C-alpha cells in the first residue's frame, strides 16, 4: 500500500507531516507533496486546496505521478441531517455532486456519460476508518481535545455516522438550502466541497478511497461562526489521531495477512 492523504486546508492535516519518518518534499502543480512513512505505512500527504477541481487534480496527480494505491480524504464538513451534530464523525459510504445538474439531457446529479449519480467509497477502507474513529473516541478523545474547546463547541458524546456525503463548489450556510438537499438526497449525512470529485477520479482510475469528515457546523446561517477555530483546535486533532489509528490498524492487518500467506 502507498496511501495518499488529502486535506483541503493546512490546519486539517496539521501534525501528520511532522509525524512522518524521513519525510521529503516534492513540488508539483503548485502543491507540496510530502512523502515518507506514517506509522509504518508508505504515505504521501498533500493539501488539495478548496473545491472540486482542486481536489480532482490533486487526486489524479497522487495516482499518476506518485503511484498511490489508496486515497484517504480528511477534513471538515457541514451536517447534512439534523441528527448529525457538531463534533460528530462522518465516514462516507457514497458521494454525490450536489451542484451537478445537466438536466434535461441527463437526470439531476448524474455525472454525464458515467450513468452514475452516487460514487461508492471503498467498503473495506470505510470499515477500517469506522474502527479507527471508534478507537479514537474510546481512547484518545478525552485527552486529545482541550476541555475549553469541548465546552465552547458542546462536544460531549460525539457519534459516528456512515452514509451519503454531498459535494459542491459552495460553502453552504443557508438552512433552506440544506433542507432542500436533504429532501432531494435521502440518507445525506454531510455536505462539503471536495469528496465527490475525488470519488469520481478514483472510480475512473480504479483506486480504492475513503472519505472521513469531522462535522464543524450545521450548514445553516451560523456555519461560519468560529469555523477556523474549530478546524485548528478540534478537527485537526480528530484527523491526526484517526489517521494514526487507521495506519496502525492497517499495518497490523498487512502483517497478519503476510503471516497467513506464509503459513505462520
C-alpha positions in Angstrom: 0.0 0.0 0.0 1.0 3.6 -0.7 -1.6 5.8 1.0 -2.4 9.2 -0.4 -3.8 11.5 2.3 -5.6 14.7 1.1 -6.9 17.6 3.0 -8.2 20.9 1.7 -6.7 23.1 4.4 -3.3 23.1 6.1 -5.0 23.0 9.6 -6.9 19.9 8.6 -3.6 18.0 8.2 -1.6 19.6 11.0 0.8 17.2 12.7 0.8 14.4 10.0 3.8 15.6 8.2 5.6 16.1 11.5 4.8 12.5 12.4 6.3 11.2 9.2 9.5 9.1 9.3 12.2 10.5 6.9 9.8 12.9 5.1 10.9 14.6 1.9 9.0 17.2 -0.2 8.3 17.3 -3.9 6.6 20.3 -5.5 4.3 19.7 -8.5 1.4 21.7 -9.9 1.8 24.4 -7.2 1.3 21.8 -4.4 3.7 20.4 -1.8 3.7 16.6 -1.7 5.3 15.1 1.4 6.5 11.5 1.1 7.5 9.3 4.0 6.4 6.6 6.4 3.4 7.2 8.7 3.3 4.6 11.4 5.0 2.1 9.1 2.7 2.9 6.2 4.2 4.3 3.0 2.3 7.6 2.6 2.0 10.8 0.6 0.4 13.9 2.3 -0.8 16.8 0.3 -3.1 19.8 0.6 -5.6 20.0 -2.3 -6.9 23.4 -1.5 -10.7 24.0 -1.6 -13.1 22.9 -4.3 -13.8 20.1 -6.7 -11.4 20.9 -9.4 -8.5 21.4 -7.0 -9.4 18.1 -5.3 -9.7 16.2 -8.6 -6.4 17.5 -9.9 -4.7 16.5 -6.6 -6.2 13.0 -6.5 -5.2 12.4 -10.2 -1.6 13.6 -9.5 -1.3 11.3 -6.5 -2.2 8.3 -8.6 -0.5 9.1 -11.9 2.7 10.8 -10.6 3.2 9.4 -7.1 1.8 5.9 -7.6 -0.5 5.9 -4.6 -2.7 2.8 -4.4 -5.3 4.1 -1.9 -6.6 7.6 -1.2 -7.9 9.0 2.1 -9.6 12.4 2.3 -9.8 14.0 5.7 -11.2 17.3 6.8 -14.4 19.1 8.0 -18.0 19.1 6.7 -21.4 20.6 7.4 -24.1 18.5 8.8 -26.5 17.1 6.2 -29.2 16.0 8.6 -30.5 17.3 11.9 -29.4 14.1 13.7 -25.8 14.9 12.9 -24.2 17.3 15.4 -21.0 19.4 15.6 -18.1 17.2 16.6 -19.6 14.0 15.1 -17.6 12.0 12.7 -18.9 11.0 9.2 -17.5 8.2 7.1 -18.8 8.3 3.5 -20.5 5.2 2.0 -21.1 7.1 -1.2 -20.7 10.6 -2.6 -22.7 12.8 -5.0 -22.0 16.2 -6.6 -25.0 18.2 -5.3 -24.4 21.0 -7.8 -24.2 18.7 -10.9 -27.4 19.3 -13.0 -27.2 18.6 -16.7 -31.0 18.2 -17.0 -32.9 17.7 -19.2 -30.1 15.9 -21.0 -29.3 13.8 -18.0 -31.0 13.3 -14.7 -30.2 15.7 -11.9 -27.0 14.8 -10.0 -25.9 12.3 -12.7 -22.3 12.9 -13.9 -22.8 12.9 -17.7 -21.6 9.8 -19.6 -20.9 7.8 -16.5 -24.5 6.8 -15.7 -23.8 7.5 -12.0 -25.1 9.9 -9.5 -23.5 8.2 -6.5 -19.9 7.1 -6.4 -19.4 4.4 -3.8 -16.5 4.6 -1.4 -14.4 1.5 -0.7 -16.2 -0.6 1.8 -13.1 -2.1 3.4 -11.4 1.3 3.8 -14.6 2.7 5.2 -14.9 -0.1 7.8 -11.3 0.5 8.9 -12.0 4.2 9.2 -15.0 3.5 11.4 -12.9 1.2 13.5 -10.2 3.9 13.8 -12.8 6.5 14.7 -14.2 4.3 17.5 -10.7 3.7 18.9 -10.2 7.5 18.8 -13.4 8.2 20.7 -12.8 5.4 23.2 -9.1 6.0 23.9 -7.9 9.4 22.6 -10.8 11.9 22.6 -10.7 12.7 26.4 -7.1 13.8 26.3 -6.8 15.0 22.7 -9.3 17.8 22.8 -8.8 20.7 25.3 -11.6 20.9 27.8 -12.2 24.6 26.9 -12.8 23.7 23.3 -15.1 20.9 24.3 -17.1 23.4 26.2 -17.1 26.1 23.5 -18.3 23.7 20.8 -20.6 21.5 23.0 -18.6 18.3 22.5 -19.7 15.7 25.0 -20.5 12.4 23.3 -19.6 12.6 19.6 -21.1 9.9 17.4 -20.0 8.2 14.2 -22.2 8.2 11.1 -21.9 6.3 7.8 -23.9 7.5 4.8 -24.1 9.8 1.8 -21.8 12.8 1.5 -22.6 15.6 -1.0 -20.0 17.8 -2.5 -20.3 21.1 -4.4 -18.4 24.3 -5.1 -20.4 26.1 -2.4 -20.0 26.8 1.3 -23.5 26.0 2.4 -24.7 28.4 5.2 -28.4 28.5 4.4 -31.0 26.5 6.3 -33.4 26.3 3.3 -30.6 25.1 1.0 -29.6 22.3 3.3 -33.2 21.3 3.9 -33.8 21.1 0.1 -30.6 19.0 -0.4 -31.7 16.7 2.5 -35.1 16.2 0.8 -33.5 15.5 -2.6 -30.8 13.2 -1.4 -32.1 10.6 1.0 -29.5 9.4 3.5 -27.5 12.6 3.4 -25.2 13.0 6.4 -22.7 15.7 5.4 -22.0 18.4 2.8 -18.5 19.6 1.8 -16.6 20.8 -1.2 -14.2 18.1 -2.4 -15.0 14.5 -1.7 -17.3 13.6 -4.7 -14.7 14.9 -7.1 -12.0 12.6 -5.5 -14.6 9.8 -5.7 -15.1 10.3 -9.4 -11.4 10.3 -10.1 -10.8 7.2 -8.0 -13.7 5.5 -9.7 -12.3 6.2 -13.2 -8.8 5.2 -12.2 -9.8 2.1 -10.2 -8.3 3.3 -6.9 -9.9 2.5 -3.6 -10.7 5.6 -1.5 -12.2 6.7 1.8 -13.6 10.0 3.0 -13.8 10.9 6.7 -15.1 14.2 7.9 -15.5 16.0 11.2 -18.7 17.9 11.4 -17.8 21.6 12.0 -21.2 23.2 11.6 -24.9 22.7 10.8 -24.6 24.2 7.3 -27.0 27.0 8.2 -26.7 30.7 8.8 -24.3 30.2 11.7 -22.0 27.9 9.7 -19.1 30.4 9.5 -19.1 31.2 13.2 -15.7 30.2 14.8 -15.1 27.9 11.8 -11.3 28.2 11.7 -11.1 27.9 15.5 -12.9 24.6 15.3 -10.7 23.4 12.4 -7.5 24.2 14.4 -8.4 23.1 17.8 -10.8 20.2 17.2 -10.8 18.8 13.6 -7.1 18.8 13.3 -6.8 16.7 16.4 -9.5 14.3 15.2 -7.8 13.8 11.9 -4.3 13.2 13.4 -5.5 10.6 15.9 -7.9 8.8 13.5 -5.3 8.6 10.7 -2.8 7.3 13.3 -5.2 4.6 14.4 -6.1 3.8 10.8 -2.4 3.4 9.9 -1.6 1.2 12.9 -4.6 -1.0 12.3 -3.9 -1.2 8.6 -0.2 -2.2 9.3 -1.4 -4.8 11.7 -3.8 -6.3 9.1 -1.0 -6.3 6.5 1.4 -8.2 8.8 -1.3 -10.7 9.8 -2.2 -11.3 6.1 1.5 -11.8 5.3 1.8 -14.4 8.1 -1.3 -16.2 6.9 0.1 -16.3 3.4 3.4 -17.7 4.7 1.5 -20.3 6.7 2.7 -18.9 10.0 
